[in-house]
Amino acid sequence: MSLKGKHIVLGITGSIAAYKSAILTRLLIKKGAEVQIVITAAGKEFITPVTLSALSGRPVINEFFATGDGTWHSHVDLGLWADIMLIAPATASTLGKMVSGIADNMLITTYLSMKAPVFVAPAMDLDMFKHVTTQRNIKQLQSDGVIIIDPGVGELASHLEGKGRMEEPENIVKILEAYFKAELELTNTEQDQTNTEWSQTVIEKGKTITEQYQNVSEKNLLKKKVLITAGPTYEKIDPVRFIGNYSSGKMGFAIAEECANRGAEVILVTGPTALNITHPNIKRIDVESANEMYSASISAFPQMDVAILSAAVADYRPTQQEDTKIKRNDNEDITIKLTPNPDIAAALGKIKKDNQIIVGFALETNDEENNAIKKIEKKNFNYIVLNSLNDAGAGFGLDTNKITIISNQGDKTTFSLKSKFEVAKDIINTTLFNKTVKTDINNPNKSG
Ligand code: CTP
């Protein structure tokens, strides 16, 4: 009963795949969900409300007012009631109406009132799906925060073979189960977020999970081995105190997830962080100090194809670590002497072979590009990802980042402010696939 008590608004539109919605409803109910179906007039031509209400145990909504007694169906209440909205199947026409906000049926008004994440499973003929208009609408919906469950390839109602078949109900249910599981984990770790940040986090999670389950992200890192360092390091002063920094590990974790989604085998060496990550391709090694991170990284690196070093490693550690808690003495200042930590990046740079790639990070406050270029040379990086603390929305603890990537050949690419998941994609595309676009193609006006 992995969906126990979850409120799901299921939108059904006029596609032959609407027959699959009956199976979908049954599966959702079996998993414990409460399902409220909203169907369009065209949807009713393909499957009857009687079947659907019998399966869902609730009257099916298809009009603004119940024809019998004139009861008003409140799309606003549905928007508040839902834990998610799922539109399956979604026709090309519904996608277009969603993009433009053409609220001429109950399903679109419900979509426009929705407070919860919206999943959409398109279904249509292959040429309609390929059409520039449909593709543009899908892109727009994705950037509006809608999670698209990509259609599969196979025989279509037209008897043609191609992409356009609605994802199988069993897989849609798996995606939703994984989404709610991840949401629960996020609830435990990301409690401090504002409502807007929270919606962004759950939507990104939903997108990643959907891609993972559908294997739609390009598997272009299959058989590649990637080492990633992430998070801060803690350098012990005494048994209860340490020197650390504000790194949350979010950027490194997003990169690890994206590499794993693309088929890479990932070793994620992380300092202390509150983040969870569960992916069969990720081996997580938890460390605390720079010395521990150094040992784990140096022993893994010779077998790796790539190292992406996003950790905020402490440059120094207390020379002496006290065995017992340092006691307060009001009459004396105390001094903590510091010793330099090993430079993990420089050490890996020294043993790097020609077929290995190292991507380093630089967080700068002034003379950013020159400092970053110096680090490329000093640490033998192939690329450096530059964050400037002067950019609003970039830096420690945030869910967004704004980066510039500089190569050891002098190529420079500047990106606009994006979620760390999107930034992870940009880093991988630019550094591992040599895409040296000079400005961010998604947002040319904003990049410099
Ligand atoms: N790095 C590392 N080991 C360290 C310090 C840094 O692996 N002991 C890595 C970071 O993960 C990052 C890159 O080196 O990829 C740049 O880190 P940064 O702290 O900016 O560089 P530093 O060499 O410490 O230079 P500075 O503090 O003078 O800016």
Residues whose N, C-alpha, C, O or C-beta is under 5 A from the ligand:
A	BS01	CTP	L309 S310 A311 A312 V313 A314 D315 N341 P342 D343 I344 A345 G360 F361 A362 L363
